[in-house]
Amino acid sequence: MNKKKSNTIYNPKLLWFYAIGVITVWSLFIGLSLLVHQKTMHSGALDAARIEARAAFQNHVTYRSWNAAYGGVYAPISETTQPNPYLDIPERDIQTPSGVKLTKINPAYMTRQADKMAWEKFGQIGHITSLNPIRPENKPDIWETFALKSFEQGKTEVSSLETINKTEYMRLMRPLITEKGCLKCHAGQGYKEGDIRGGISVAVPVAPHFAIEKTTLKTFAVMYGSLWLAGLIGTIFFMVLLNRQIQKRLKAEDELRRHEKMEGVIEMARAVCHELNQPLQMILGNSQIILMEDIDNPALSKRVKLIKEQVDRMGKMTKKLIKIASYETKDMPQGKVIDIEKSSR
Ligand code: HEC
């Protein structure tokens, strides 16, 4: 019955309830970590694409400055390099002593040709533009108009993920600032050094960056998954062990409690026996005295003998009971009872 009592205090189901709680928190933690990691990696991929786009823009600025420093450079006229109708300067087209026809290539013209090459070679898009274009085809699109307007409000760069012709690009735009060399051709329009003349927008495909992100993420997903599994197995293992330990301890406690209870009972029995001993001795002594005296009544003598025998038995029993140090139990229909025979040996 003690066992029953302890079982109501400890319910193994509760342990599994805790285990489920721990596993749930663990799963949430792992899931959230993976999500945060994925988000960080995605913004990392976008950052990498942005850096690539920025580098493309810087390349444009570098060769354009080189060209502008010369006030434009001459190139042979060909099918693809025709004189620029918008370039209104003396000696735009010249001829070498041997008769090769040359035309001046202004930075914007060079940029347009370079953009064409970057598109054909690397799938990168580039576009030189201005809110106030000399060449009408250089007019900005909606995205570029927004960017150019924000440059006038002090922004130095605009970038975003854009889909152009079903392909995802990192689109980035920075302003083109009027330098000293630019004024040779653009001073007439009222520009001064430091003014925003326009800008170049570039767009680089993000697919290679997303591909890297995907492979890295796969590796991390496997890692997080293994970690999750290890936690799961660890928790179950720990709970099983804990349950076994608790059961063992409860059993030991039950045993101890029963033992203590028995000890008390035995103590009491011993005290009672002690007290009983004296009257028993008295009865025994008296019956012996009666028997020693000649009684001619054989029936009475038989009875006294019987009393003496039974008192003897009782005396033996009480002695045995007093001798009980540790107890042995035996199973009886009414439950466990102390085996006096075995216990008093
Ligand atoms: C040799 C003359 C020349 C020089 C130097 C020059 N530009 Fe231009 N620029 C032009 C001409 C002509 C156009 C318009 C036609 C075209 O697209 O080629 C133009 C176009 C532009 C455009 C495109 C928008 C538009 O107006 O069509 C921008 C932006 C620009 N120039 C900025 C600059 C900057 C910044 C510099 C200095 C680094 C510079 N240019 C130097 C002649 C010049």
Boltz pocket constraint, residues with backbone or C-beta under 6 A from the ligand:
constraints:
  - pocket:
      binder: B
      contacts: [[A, 64], [A, 65], [A, 67], [A, 68], [A, 71], [A, 72], [A, 84], [A, 86], [A, 87], [A, 88], [A, 105], [A, 106], [A, 107], [A, 108], [A, 109], [A, 128], [A, 129], [A, 130], [A, 132], [A, 133], [A, 134], [A, 135], [A, 136], [A, 138], [A, 176], [A, 177], [A, 178], [A, 179], [A, 181], [A, 182], [A, 183], [A, 184], [A, 185], [A, 186], [A, 197], [A, 198], [A, 199]]
      max_distance: 6.0
